[in-house]
């Protein structure tokens, strides 16, 4: 990666999560500042007019507590997605918003469903399952980190509270799983040393042949035998005579 591309990538890691957080806080500030309510722009299931919420609902929140609870997970998981799945990040975000929103529209209760929690479940589900599917040790480690931090979110894909859109959470979880299964990414190839490869025979290793069974170094012998004479050639440079 060139220095210029690295600079752009670093900016994207920083400003991507910042832009996501700033957008949801700006919408809430407009509601408070001008005394308006955007809830009607949320997802209203199985109503044609409610489809607009598929696009707008992630930006709308009902309270400061609701907004705060979504801010940190949205920032952290978006940063994880951009850093570890850079090429698939934008596609995952866009498809995640539309697919989870549409699924919520299909299965949700007849009420307005708002908030970025559906997208958060998309991100958490995608990052977890993608790491498991790739079996790459760094991505598996990331999956375990997501489980450690946000594993308790799993309970909220079930109807534990009437005031929580568990349908949106479930839709996000399912969408993240499907995107992880369908999205192809390039996993770094792990370098294997010769002794890690299948069929390795230590008796044929040229390096190990320099040691005996006790680990003592064996000086390499001349293949032609010790009696082969060594030819030495000397080159002399005549000293130039001084002019008389």
C-alpha positions as CSV (number, residue, x, y, z in Angstrom):
1,X,0.0,0.0,0.0
2,X,1.5,3.4,-1.0
3,X,1.9,6.2,1.5
4,X,-0.9,8.2,-0.2
5,X,-3.4,5.2,-0.1
6,X,-2.4,4.4,3.5
7,X,-3.2,8.0,4.4
8,X,-6.7,7.8,2.8
9,X,-7.3,4.4,4.5
10,X,-6.4,5.9,7.9
11,X,-8.8,8.8,7.3
12,X,-11.6,6.4,6.3
13,X,-11.1,4.4,9.5
14,X,-11.4,7.6,11.5
15,X,-14.1,9.5,9.7
16,X,-16.3,6.5,8.8
17,X,-17.4,5.8,12.4
18,X,-17.3,9.6,13.1
19,X,-19.7,10.3,10.2
20,X,-22.0,7.5,11.3
21,X,-22.2,8.9,14.9
22,X,-22.5,12.5,13.8
23,X,-25.4,11.7,11.4
24,X,-27.6,10.1,14.1
25,X,-26.8,12.9,16.7
26,X,-27.5,15.6,14.1
27,X,-30.9,14.2,13.3
28,X,-31.8,14.0,17.0
29,X,-30.5,17.6,17.6
30,X,-32.8,18.8,14.8
31,X,-35.8,17.1,16.5
32,X,-35.0,18.8,19.8
33,X,-34.0,22.2,18.4
34,X,-37.1,22.6,16.2
35,X,-39.5,20.6,18.2
36,X,-40.3,18.0,15.5
37,X,-40.7,14.3,15.6
38,X,-39.4,12.1,12.8
39,X,-40.9,8.8,14.2
40,X,-43.3,8.6,11.3
41,X,-40.3,8.2,9.0
42,X,-39.5,4.9,10.7
43,X,-40.4,1.5,9.4
44,X,-44.1,0.6,9.6
45,X,-44.4,-3.0,8.7
46,X,-46.5,-4.2,5.8
47,X,-47.6,-0.7,4.9
48,X,-46.4,0.7,1.6
49,X,-45.7,4.2,3.2
50,X,-43.7,2.5,5.9
51,X,-41.1,1.4,3.4
52,X,-39.4,4.8,3.6
53,X,-38.3,3.8,7.0
54,X,-36.0,1.2,5.5
55,X,-33.7,4.2,4.5
56,X,-34.5,6.7,7.3
57,X,-35.1,4.6,10.4
58,X,-31.4,4.1,11.4
59,X,-31.0,7.9,11.9
60,X,-34.1,8.3,14.1
61,X,-34.0,7.7,17.9
62,X,-36.7,8.2,20.5
63,X,-34.7,9.5,23.4
64,X,-31.2,10.5,24.5
65,X,-30.8,7.1,26.2
66,X,-31.8,5.3,23.1
67,X,-29.3,7.4,21.1
68,X,-26.5,6.9,23.6
69,X,-27.0,3.1,23.8
70,X,-26.5,3.0,20.0
71,X,-23.6,5.5,19.7
72,X,-20.7,3.6,21.1
73,X,-21.5,0.1,19.5
74,X,-22.1,1.8,16.1
75,X,-18.7,3.6,16.3
76,X,-16.8,0.6,17.5
77,X,-18.3,-2.0,15.1
78,X,-18.1,0.4,12.1
79,X,-14.3,0.9,12.9
80,X,-13.8,-2.9,13.1
81,X,-15.6,-3.4,9.8
82,X,-13.6,-0.8,7.9
83,X,-10.2,-1.8,9.4
84,X,-10.6,-5.6,9.0
85,X,-12.9,-5.8,6.0
86,X,-12.0,-2.7,4.1
87,X,-13.0,-3.8,0.6
88,X,-16.4,-5.2,1.8
89,X,-17.2,-2.4,4.3
90,X,-19.3,-0.1,2.1
91,X,-21.2,-2.9,0.5
92,X,-21.9,-4.5,3.8
93,X,-23.2,-1.2,5.3
94,X,-25.5,-0.5,2.4
95,X,-26.9,-4.0,2.0
96,X,-27.1,-4.3,5.7
97,X,-29.3,-1.2,6.0
98,X,-31.6,-2.2,3.2
99,X,-31.9,-5.9,3.8
100,X,-32.4,-5.7,7.6
101,X,-34.9,-2.8,7.1
102,X,-36.9,-4.7,4.6
103,X,-37.0,-7.8,6.7
104,X,-38.2,-5.8,9.6
105,X,-40.9,-4.4,7.4
106,X,-42.0,-8.0,6.6
107,X,-42.0,-9.4,10.2
108,X,-42.4,-6.5,12.5
109,X,-45.3,-5.6,14.7
110,X,-47.7,-2.8,13.5
111,X,-45.7,0.1,15.0
112,X,-43.0,2.5,14.0
113,X,-39.5,0.8,14.2
114,X,-36.7,3.3,14.6
115,X,-33.0,3.4,15.6
116,X,-29.6,2.2,14.4
117,X,-29.7,-1.0,16.5
118,X,-30.8,-3.0,13.5
119,X,-27.6,-2.0,11.7
120,X,-25.6,-2.6,14.8
121,X,-26.8,-6.2,14.9
122,X,-25.9,-6.5,11.2
123,X,-22.3,-5.4,12.0
124,X,-21.9,-7.6,15.0
125,X,-23.3,-10.6,13.3
126,X,-21.3,-10.1,10.1
127,X,-18.0,-9.6,12.0
128,X,-18.5,-12.6,14.2
129,X,-19.6,-15.1,11.5
130,X,-17.2,-13.9,8.9
131,X,-14.3,-14.5,11.3
132,X,-15.5,-18.0,12.0
133,X,-16.0,-18.8,8.3
134,X,-12.6,-17.6,7.2
135,X,-10.8,-19.5,10.1
136,X,-8.0,-16.9,9.9
137,X,-6.6,-16.5,13.4
138,X,-6.7,-12.6,13.4
139,X,-10.3,-12.6,12.2
140,X,-11.3,-15.4,14.6
141,X,-9.8,-13.3,17.4
142,X,-11.9,-10.4,16.3
143,X,-15.0,-12.6,16.5
144,X,-14.1,-13.5,20.0
145,X,-13.7,-9.8,21.0
146,X,-17.1,-9.0,19.5
147,X,-18.6,-11.9,21.5
148,X,-16.9,-10.7,24.7
149,X,-18.0,-7.1,24.4
150,X,-21.4,-7.5,22.8
151,X,-22.4,-11.1,23.4
152,X,-25.3,-10.0,25.7
153,X,-27.0,-8.4,22.7
154,X,-28.0,-11.9,21.6
155,X,-30.9,-11.9,24.2
156,X,-32.5,-8.9,22.5
157,X,-33.3,-10.8,19.3
158,X,-36.1,-12.3,21.3
159,X,-39.3,-10.6,22.6
160,X,-38.0,-9.8,26.1
161,X,-39.4,-6.2,26.1
162,X,-42.4,-4.7,24.4
163,X,-40.7,-1.4,24.0
164,X,-37.7,-2.9,22.1
165,X,-37.9,-3.7,18.4
166,X,-36.7,-7.3,18.7
167,X,-37.8,-7.8,15.1
168,X,-35.3,-5.2,14.0
169,X,-32.6,-6.9,16.0
170,X,-33.5,-10.3,14.7
171,X,-33.5,-9.0,11.1
172,X,-30.1,-7.4,11.6
173,X,-28.7,-10.6,13.0
174,X,-30.0,-12.7,10.2
175,X,-28.8,-10.2,7.6
176,X,-25.3,-10.1,9.1
177,X,-25.1,-13.9,9.0
178,X,-26.2,-14.0,5.3
179,X,-23.8,-11.3,4.3
180,X,-21.0,-13.1,6.1
181,X,-21.8,-16.3,4.2
182,X,-22.1,-14.6,0.8
183,X,-19.4,-12.0,0.9
184,X,-16.1,-13.1,-0.5
185,X,-12.9,-11.5,0.9
186,X,-9.3,-12.1,0.3
187,X,-7.7,-13.7,3.4
188,X,-3.9,-13.2,3.8
189,X,-2.0,-16.5,3.1
190,X,-0.1,-17.6,6.1
191,X,3.6,-18.3,5.5
192,X,4.6,-21.8,6.2
193,X,8.1,-22.9,6.9
194,X,9.5,-26.1,5.3
195,X,9.2,-28.1,8.5
196,X,5.5,-27.1,8.8
197,X,4.6,-28.5,5.4
198,X,3.0,-32.0,4.9
199,X,5.5,-34.7,3.9
200,X,8.4,-33.0,5.6
201,X,11.3,-35.4,6.3
202,X,13.9,-34.1,8.7
203,X,16.4,-36.7,7.6
204,X,16.5,-35.0,4.2
205,X,16.8,-31.5,5.5
206,X,20.2,-30.1,4.4
207,X,20.5,-28.0,7.5
208,X,19.8,-30.8,10.0
209,X,22.4,-32.9,8.3
210,X,25.0,-30.6,10.0
211,X,24.0,-32.1,13.4
212,X,24.3,-35.5,14.9
213,X,21.6,-37.2,17.1
214,X,23.0,-35.4,20.2
215,X,22.7,-32.0,18.6
216,X,26.5,-31.6,18.0
217,X,27.6,-29.7,15.0
218,X,29.2,-31.8,12.2
219,X,31.7,-30.0,10.0
220,X,30.9,-30.5,6.4
221,X,33.3,-32.8,4.6
222,X,34.6,-32.3,1.1
223,X,32.6,-34.5,-1.3
224,X,35.7,-35.3,-3.3
225,X,37.6,-36.5,-0.2
226,X,40.4,-35.0,2.0
227,X,43.2,-36.1,-0.3
228,X,42.3,-33.8,-3.2
229,X,45.2,-31.4,-3.6
230,X,44.4,-27.7,-3.4
231,X,45.8,-25.6,-6.3
232,X,47.0,-22.2,-5.3
233,X,47.8,-19.6,-7.9
234,X,49.9,-16.5,-7.1
235,X,49.8,-13.3,-9.1
236,X,52.9,-11.0,-8.9
237,X,53.1,-7.5,-10.1
238,X,56.5,-6.4,-11.2
239,X,57.8,-3.3,-9.6
240,X,58.3,-0.5,-12.1
241,X,61.9,0.7,-12.4
242,X,62.7,4.3,-11.6
243,X,63.8,6.5,-14.5
244,X,67.5,7.1,-14.4
